[in-house]
Amino acid sequence: MMGNLTLQPAFRCETGAVRSRNEDSCLIFAANAGGHMHAEPMGLFVVADGMGGHVEGHVASSEAARVFAAFIISQVYQPLLDRRPIPADETLLELLESGVLAAHDAVYHPEPEHNGGTTLTAVLLLNHQAFIAHVGDTRAYLLDGNGLQQLTTDHSLVHKLQETGRLSPDQVEQYQYRNVLLQALGQEVALDIETIVIELPAAGKLLLCSDGLSGYVSEPRIQALLEEAPSSQQAADSLFEAAMAAGGIDNITTIVVDFTA
């Protein structure tokens, strides 16, 4: 329980059918207190996808997730344990951005032989709100009574070309540069970190995933699997199996969080 918000998180983080190494990383952190102990409950969920083809992509993704989570726990949850008030929304978004920058600094190496990079998508649940920080093409979705909504924007060449009308949805699958990222942690390009906050509906599901799922399973199929699954773990399992049925070409990570207010 988180106050009067109930969370049921689950995940799958798998290599897939083709790759020899899993360059994805994920993290789930949920904290609460009871009895005479009171601290504002919190949930933190992170997915990072190491850049394919880079020597240390798997190291970059795990380091980014670890450093980001450690920063948010120390800067957000530790103060709550000290009975400090919940920061303003703008402050929380600034802390998320600072956490991403800390992760970027931890991953970045100027030497060419240490050329790891990673995406990072994180959702902080606090005070019945979802605070999101995002770089790359890992995604966060919300499923509620209005259907499935993608909360993040892909920082990819494909999305840019679609946005400017130079690539149609039918051309995406055949486009040879579909995996090219315009933003990633650990790279020379200045980061453009996306941060947003949304009010959580009374009930729904959050999905965080790598492009091993979203790049090969359609959104209508993802929505159907989320709606059909009786539990968050079964939803995560079903999404993984759907990605494997589509070829399991990339690493596959899904975090599913069922919530009710």
C-alpha positions as CSV (number, residue, x, y, z in Angstrom):
1,M,0.0,0.0,0.0
2,M,1.1,3.6,-0.7
3,G,-1.2,5.7,1.5
4,N,-4.5,4.8,-0.2
5,L,-2.7,3.9,-3.4
6,T,-2.0,0.2,-3.9
7,L,0.9,-0.9,-6.2
8,Q,1.6,-4.3,-7.6
9,P,4.8,-4.1,-9.7
10,A,6.3,-6.9,-11.7
11,F,9.0,-7.2,-14.4
12,R,10.8,-9.3,-17.0
13,C,14.3,-8.4,-18.2
14,E,15.5,-11.0,-20.7
15,T,18.2,-11.4,-23.4
16,G,15.7,-12.5,-26.1
17,A,16.2,-15.1,-28.9
18,V,19.0,-13.5,-30.9
19,R,21.4,-11.4,-28.8
20,S,24.2,-13.1,-26.8
21,R,24.1,-10.6,-24.0
22,N,21.5,-8.6,-22.2
23,E,22.3,-4.9,-22.4
24,D,19.0,-3.9,-20.7
25,S,18.8,-3.1,-17.0
26,C,15.8,-2.3,-14.8
27,L,15.1,-1.4,-11.2
28,I,12.0,-1.5,-8.9
29,F,12.1,0.3,-5.6
30,A,9.0,0.6,-3.4
31,A,9.0,1.9,0.2
32,N,6.3,2.2,2.8
33,A,6.0,2.3,6.6
34,G,3.4,1.3,9.2
35,G,2.5,1.3,12.9
36,H,4.2,4.1,14.8
37,M,6.6,4.6,11.9
38,H,5.4,7.1,9.3
39,A,7.1,8.1,6.1
40,E,5.5,9.1,2.8
41,P,5.4,6.0,0.6
42,M,7.2,6.1,-2.7
43,G,7.7,4.0,-5.8
44,L,10.6,4.3,-8.3
45,F,10.8,2.3,-11.6
46,V,13.7,2.5,-14.1
47,V,14.4,0.9,-17.4
48,A,17.7,1.5,-19.3
49,D,18.8,0.0,-22.6
50,G,22.5,-0.1,-23.4
51,M,23.3,1.1,-26.9
52,G,23.6,-1.9,-29.2
53,G,27.0,-2.3,-30.9
54,H,28.9,-0.5,-28.2
55,V,31.5,-2.5,-26.2
56,E,30.1,-1.5,-22.8
57,G,26.4,-1.0,-23.4
58,H,25.5,-3.5,-20.6
59,V,27.8,-1.7,-18.2
60,A,26.3,1.7,-19.1
61,S,22.7,0.6,-18.6
62,S,23.3,-0.9,-15.2
63,E,25.5,2.0,-14.0
64,A,23.0,4.6,-15.1
65,A,20.1,2.8,-13.4
66,R,22.1,2.4,-10.2
67,V,23.4,5.9,-10.0
68,F,20.0,7.5,-10.9
69,A,18.1,5.4,-8.3
70,A,20.7,6.1,-5.6
71,F,20.4,9.9,-6.3
72,I,16.6,9.9,-6.2
73,I,16.5,7.8,-3.0
74,S,19.0,10.0,-1.2
75,Q,17.5,13.3,-2.5
76,V,13.8,12.4,-2.3
77,Y,13.1,9.4,0.0
78,Q,15.7,10.1,2.6
79,P,14.3,13.5,3.3
80,L,10.8,12.0,3.7
81,L,12.3,9.6,6.3
82,D,13.5,12.8,8.1
83,R,9.9,14.0,8.1
84,R,10.5,16.8,5.7
85,P,7.5,17.9,3.5
86,I,7.1,16.6,0.0
87,P,8.9,19.0,-2.4
88,A,7.0,21.0,-4.9
89,D,6.3,19.4,-8.3
90,E,8.9,21.7,-10.0
91,T,11.5,20.7,-7.4
92,L,10.9,17.0,-7.9
93,L,11.2,17.4,-11.7
94,E,14.5,19.3,-11.2
95,L,15.7,16.5,-8.9
96,L,14.8,13.9,-11.6
97,E,16.8,15.9,-14.2
98,S,19.7,16.2,-11.8
99,G,19.6,12.4,-11.3
100,V,19.7,11.8,-15.0
101,L,22.7,14.2,-15.3
102,A,24.4,12.3,-12.5
103,A,23.8,9.0,-14.3
104,H,25.2,10.6,-17.6
105,D,28.3,11.7,-15.8
106,A,28.8,8.2,-14.4
107,V,28.5,6.6,-17.8
108,Y,30.4,9.1,-19.9
109,H,34.1,8.3,-20.7
110,P,36.1,10.4,-23.2
111,E,38.3,7.5,-24.3
112,P,36.9,5.8,-27.5
113,E,37.5,2.3,-26.1
114,H,35.0,3.1,-23.3
115,N,32.1,4.1,-25.6
116,G,29.1,2.8,-23.7
117,G,25.8,4.6,-23.9
118,T,22.3,4.0,-22.7
119,T,18.7,5.2,-22.7
120,L,17.0,5.8,-19.4
121,T,13.3,6.1,-18.6
122,A,12.2,6.5,-15.0
123,V,8.9,6.9,-13.2
124,L,8.7,8.2,-9.6
125,L,5.3,7.6,-7.9
126,L,4.7,10.0,-5.0
127,N,1.6,11.7,-3.6
128,H,-0.7,10.1,-6.2
129,Q,1.4,11.6,-9.0
130,A,3.8,10.1,-11.6
131,F,7.0,12.1,-12.2
132,I,8.8,11.0,-15.3
133,A,12.3,11.5,-16.6
134,H,13.3,10.2,-20.0
135,V,16.2,10.1,-22.5
136,G,16.2,7.8,-25.6
137,D,13.6,5.4,-27.0
138,T,12.7,3.3,-24.0
139,R,9.1,4.2,-23.2
140,A,6.6,4.8,-20.4
141,Y,2.9,4.1,-21.0
142,L,-0.3,4.6,-19.0
143,L,-3.3,2.3,-19.4
144,D,-6.6,3.5,-17.9
145,G,-10.2,3.8,-18.9
146,N,-9.2,6.0,-21.8
147,G,-6.9,3.4,-23.4
148,L,-3.2,3.1,-23.8
149,Q,-1.2,6.4,-23.8
150,Q,2.5,6.7,-24.5
151,L,3.8,9.2,-21.9
152,T,7.3,9.7,-23.4
153,T,8.6,10.8,-26.7
154,D,11.2,8.7,-28.6
155,H,14.4,10.6,-29.1
156,S,15.1,8.7,-32.3
157,L,15.8,9.4,-36.0
158,V,12.7,7.5,-37.0
159,H,10.5,9.6,-34.7
160,K,12.0,12.8,-36.0
161,L,11.5,11.8,-39.6
162,Q,7.9,10.8,-38.9
163,E,7.3,14.1,-37.0
164,T,8.5,16.1,-40.0
165,G,6.5,14.0,-42.5
166,R,9.5,12.5,-44.2
167,L,8.7,8.9,-43.1
168,S,5.3,7.3,-43.1
169,P,4.4,4.7,-40.4
170,D,4.4,2.0,-43.1
171,Q,8.0,2.8,-43.9
172,V,9.3,2.5,-40.4
173,E,9.9,-1.3,-40.3
174,Q,11.9,-1.3,-43.4
175,Y,13.9,1.9,-42.6
176,Q,17.6,0.9,-42.3
177,Y,18.4,3.5,-39.6
178,R,15.4,2.7,-37.4
179,N,17.6,2.1,-34.3
180,V,19.5,5.4,-34.5
181,L,19.1,7.5,-31.4
182,L,19.4,11.3,-31.3
183,Q,19.7,11.3,-27.5
184,A,21.4,8.9,-25.0
185,L,23.4,9.1,-21.8
186,G,27.1,8.7,-22.1
187,Q,27.5,10.4,-25.4
188,E,29.0,13.7,-26.5
189,V,25.7,15.3,-27.6
190,A,24.2,17.7,-25.0
191,L,21.3,16.0,-23.2
192,D,17.7,17.2,-23.8
193,I,16.0,15.5,-20.8
194,E,12.2,15.1,-21.0
195,T,10.5,15.6,-17.6
196,I,6.8,15.5,-17.1
197,V,4.3,15.1,-14.2
198,I,0.8,13.6,-14.4
199,E,-2.0,13.0,-11.9
200,L,-2.7,9.3,-11.5
201,P,-6.2,8.2,-12.3
202,A,-8.2,6.1,-9.8
203,A,-6.9,2.9,-11.3
204,G,-4.7,1.7,-14.1
205,K,-1.4,0.2,-15.2
206,L,2.0,1.8,-15.9
207,L,4.3,0.1,-18.4
208,L,8.0,0.8,-18.8
209,C,9.7,-1.1,-21.6
210,S,12.7,-1.2,-23.9
211,D,12.4,-1.2,-27.6
212,G,12.7,-5.0,-27.7
213,L,9.0,-4.9,-26.9
214,S,7.8,-1.6,-28.3
215,G,9.7,-2.0,-31.6
216,Y,8.2,-5.3,-32.5
217,V,4.8,-5.6,-30.8
218,S,2.0,-3.2,-31.8
219,E,0.4,-0.8,-29.3
220,P,-3.0,-2.4,-29.9
221,R,-1.5,-5.8,-29.0
222,I,0.3,-4.3,-25.9
223,Q,-3.0,-2.8,-24.7
224,A,-4.9,-6.0,-25.2
225,L,-2.3,-8.0,-23.3
226,L,-2.3,-5.5,-20.4
227,E,-6.1,-5.5,-20.2
228,E,-6.4,-9.3,-20.4
229,A,-3.8,-10.2,-17.7
230,P,-5.2,-10.8,-14.3
231,S,-2.0,-9.7,-12.5
232,S,1.0,-7.5,-13.2
233,Q,3.3,-10.5,-13.3
234,Q,1.2,-12.2,-15.9
235,A,1.1,-9.0,-17.9
236,A,4.9,-8.7,-17.9
237,D,5.1,-12.4,-18.9
238,S,2.6,-12.1,-21.7
239,L,4.4,-9.0,-23.1
240,F,7.7,-10.8,-23.0
241,E,6.2,-13.8,-24.8
242,A,4.7,-11.6,-27.5
243,A,8.1,-10.0,-28.1
244,M,9.6,-13.5,-28.4
245,A,6.9,-14.6,-30.8
246,A,7.8,-11.6,-32.9
247,G,11.3,-13.0,-33.2
248,G,12.9,-11.9,-29.9
249,I,15.4,-9.9,-32.0
250,D,16.4,-7.5,-29.3
251,N,16.7,-7.6,-25.5
252,I,13.3,-7.4,-23.9
253,T,12.4,-5.5,-20.7
254,T,9.0,-4.8,-19.3
255,I,8.0,-3.3,-15.9
256,V,4.2,-3.4,-15.2
257,V,2.7,-1.6,-12.2
258,D,-0.9,-2.2,-11.4
259,F,-2.3,0.6,-9.2
260,T,-5.6,1.5,-7.6
261,A,-6.3,4.6,-5.5
